[in-house]
């Protein structure tokens, strides 16, 4: 229960009543009082500079102040946790989440270094430098590694949160990356925040050794140094320049997971009480905010540079070909333009594919861990003809991508009979032979740009933020649908197992976000259906998940399939992996899965275990069944013959 406009001098009265069903009203059992100043602020613990919390057992008292004695002769008590948050709603919105009211943001750009020493042993090799930036125990950042150079260039910026009094120091350590063994420290720079404030224009800083604090001498006998650009902003300066929303999304785009989690949590809580829609409307003024939210769900972006193909076979009647490429990974697909009448086409196109997090398991031989490139011959009439394919497993790509650029096109698998009795036949893909008798090839470069891999908590919080930000807001839903991988990443969340001890909150958030996206902007239904969301929703309905998860999936299915024949067809074609082959799922696919849930729904085991005499055991069951009925009704408007 939330009480607004509470004052320090207020007294909080908590009363416990017995609800009478006979019509004579409720009877007071007992009550207790909390004095905000005397009890809460003196006995409570400070969570942060604005929040004080008190959690304990409070004895219930009668009107005359005597304690209530319960059935077994003990004092009746009520366990409560009460928090007092200081400040008005407007002031609280103006404070960056997780930060005190007094703070300084320090943005450090690590630009370059020179005169570095040789670190690799032997006659060949030089140094592979990268930098670590540390402030306190939680704020830690790392640059990329520059290979084999004494003069690396990074141009990477990091934002740190410092106390307003500028106490403490920022530690920059430079390391030499080693593929075997432990990375060696080249040197370090200690940046005292108070000194930076006095002389912010200084750029070049000498590296000193960790052990002796002496200058590091480079391979050219000069002092090794690093060039930094430092910008400091106080809380007042920041608030004058940026709105609360901008501060939130700046934090969400950082490399610090704690900051990302706090900002995602603050965003959805702010949007959840946005009764007049002003906060959601304000999101439309921040052009990149929806891509920032989508990036929290991604592990990186795979850039595919489709350069050209050579020696393609003749596919058309007149002996030519109209080729184009498609690149697919984990149900996400992109394609190049068609090059007309050309057996050696050049595309020179860069395609981007989001990599969902957590990343596909390295070495896993499934479609979800494989990049599939297909070359097609475009046809004006009928289906396009497949020329050949390339398959690349996502393994050992942490350094950026494979060094190979030229790839052989392979044909569709053919059955090859075994040479020896008793051995099984094999399915073999043969190289595609082109028009000059040579194997067809494609020149394609792959580059995997990693991003901050966030925890399941971050994914859950940002999914709730997306669900509230697009609720009944067509412009926001359209903008999120246009992000790189946003909808597909939400669909990807539906396939993850529940966090132990949770009630499937992350699954609920992803399902509601997809449902709201479909309801607010109908063109999103195509994107959601193509991202396998219908099949994954049905898996939630069919599997061993809490009823609240099933309810969220059913409500979202209703929005996704409403007035959309293709998604209804997907629903009918999917039986959610039903191994029991129930007659309902056998005869009508996903509709049968929904009907089976209505037929077999029972209270969750956890609900039964924690139930009391007054617990409504069938309330969640009724809600889930109602949601399933709504999903069936939504599909019946598209195909009225379903109930036959």
Secondary structure, DSSP 8 states (H G I E B T S, - for coil): ---SS--TT-EEEEEEEE--TTSS--EEEEEEEEEIIIIIHHHSEESSSSEEEEEEEEE-B-TTS-B-B-TTSSB-EEEEEEEEE-S-HHHHHTS-TTS-SSEEEEEEEEEEEES----S-SSS----EEEEEEETTTEEEE-----S-SS-EEEEEEEEEEETT--SEEEEEEEE--SSS--EEEEEEEEEHHHHHH-TT--EEE-B-TTT--B-B-TTSSB-EEEEEEEEEEHHHHHHH--HHHHHHHHHTSS-HHHHHHHHHHHHHHHHT-TTSHHHHHHTTSTTHHHHHHHHTEEEEEEEEEEEEES----STTS--BEEEEEEETTEEEE---B-SBSS-EEEEEEEEEEESS---TT--SGGGEEEEEEEE--SSS--EEEEEEEEE--S-TTSS-S--EEE-B---EEE--SSTT---EEE--B-B-TTSSB-EEEEEEEEEE-----HHHHHHHHHHHHHHTTT-HHHHHHHHTSSSHHHHHHHHTTS---TTS-SHHHHHHHHHHHHHHHH-TTHHHHHHHTTHHHHHHHHHHSS--HHHHHHHHHHHHHHHTT-HHHHHHHHH--TT-TT--HHHHHHHHHHHHHHHHHH----HHHHHT--TT--TTHHHHHHHHHHHHHHHHHHHH-TTTT-
